[in-house]
Amino acid sequence: MVNVSGYPGDRGDGTEQWWAKNRIRKVTPRRIFYEVDTFGGQSGGPAYIYESHGKPPVVVGIHAYGIGASLPGSSLNSAPRIIPQVVMQIQAWIDQDNAGG
């Protein structure tokens, strides 16, 4: 199961945090595909899993693509996977932000 959390524009004018979950349908080296109810405004939110009961969630992707943008003609949403290159890029942005301050 994958959970997607964010602030959808159709709920509380995007001021309310919502989440939904469903099964992962497909995984590629760089993307995770799932059928989770999302709406505009949730891009950038976490796609996360629970590896075991009682443990904190693990972010495995960044929700970015709604239905049709993931795989044309499919009902799947998707997220770029958090792979080492993504972690390095996020860290570089953090470092750059901290250096400018």
C-alpha positions as a printed Julia matrix, in Angstrom:
101×3 Matrix{Float64}:
   0.0    0.0     0.0
   1.11   3.55   -0.72
  -0.25   6.66    0.98
  -0.33  10.1    -0.63
  -0.75  13.19    1.52
  -1.27  16.78    0.51
  -3.51  19.8     0.26
  -5.95  19.2    -2.62
  -7.5   22.3    -4.15
 -11.0   20.8    -4.04
 -10.99  20.49   -0.22
 -11.06  23.6     1.95
  -9.58  25.69   -0.86
  -6.33  23.78   -0.48
  -5.95  24.61    3.21
  -6.86  21.15    4.57
  -4.46  18.24    4.59
  -5.92  15.0     3.21
  -4.5   11.58    2.47
  -5.59   8.47    0.66
  -4.05   5.07    0.08
  -4.19   2.2    -2.37
  -1.96  -0.49   -3.79
   1.13   0.22   -5.85
   0.32  -0.99   -9.38
   3.69  -0.68  -11.11
   7.27   0.26  -10.24
   9.99   1.3   -12.67
  13.55   2.32  -11.78
  12.46   5.98  -11.5
   8.68   5.99  -10.93
   5.99   4.47   -8.7
   2.5    4.12  -10.2
  -0.65   3.9    -8.08
  -4.41   4.44   -8.09
  -4.79   6.92   -5.26
  -7.42   9.66   -5.12
  -5.55  12.94   -5.64
  -6.4   16.43   -6.91
  -4.52  19.49   -8.14
  -2.44  21.03   -5.38
  -1.13  17.74   -4.01
   1.95  17.7    -6.23
   5.11  17.74   -4.18
   3.5   15.83   -1.33
   4.89  12.57   -0.02
   4.1    9.11   -1.33
   4.9    6.92    1.66
   4.65   3.37    2.93
   4.69   1.63    6.28
   7.32  -1.1     6.13
   6.2   -2.67    9.38
   3.57  -2.12   12.05
   4.54   0.41   14.7
   7.4    1.9    12.67
   7.37   5.43   11.23
   6.4    5.86    7.58
   9.05   5.82    4.84
   8.76   8.34    2.0
   9.36   6.47   -1.26
   8.27   9.09   -3.78
   7.16  12.66   -4.44
   3.64  12.83   -5.86
   3.85  14.68   -9.17
   1.62  13.2   -11.86
  -2.15  12.82  -11.9
  -4.31  10.56  -14.03
  -3.36  10.81  -17.68
  -0.04  12.53  -17.02
   1.53   9.33  -15.72
   0.58   6.89  -18.44
  -1.73   8.29  -21.11
  -5.02   6.4   -21.14
  -4.51   4.85  -17.7
  -6.11   5.57  -14.33
  -2.77   5.64  -12.54
  -1.1    8.52  -10.72
   2.63   8.44  -10.12
   5.57   9.74   -8.17
   9.26   9.99   -8.96
  11.0    7.51   -6.66
  13.29   8.67   -3.88
  16.48   7.14   -5.25
  20.03   8.16   -4.3
  20.24  10.74   -7.11
  17.04  12.4    -5.88
  18.34  12.52   -2.3
  21.58  14.09   -3.56
  19.64  16.74   -5.52
  17.45  17.59   -2.53
  20.57  17.89   -0.35
  22.19  20.16   -2.95
  19.14  22.46   -2.89
  19.26  22.54    0.92
  22.98  23.34    0.88
  22.44  26.06   -1.72
  19.62  27.57    0.36
  21.75  27.52    3.5
  24.7   29.14    1.71
  22.58  32.05    0.51
  21.36  32.95    3.92
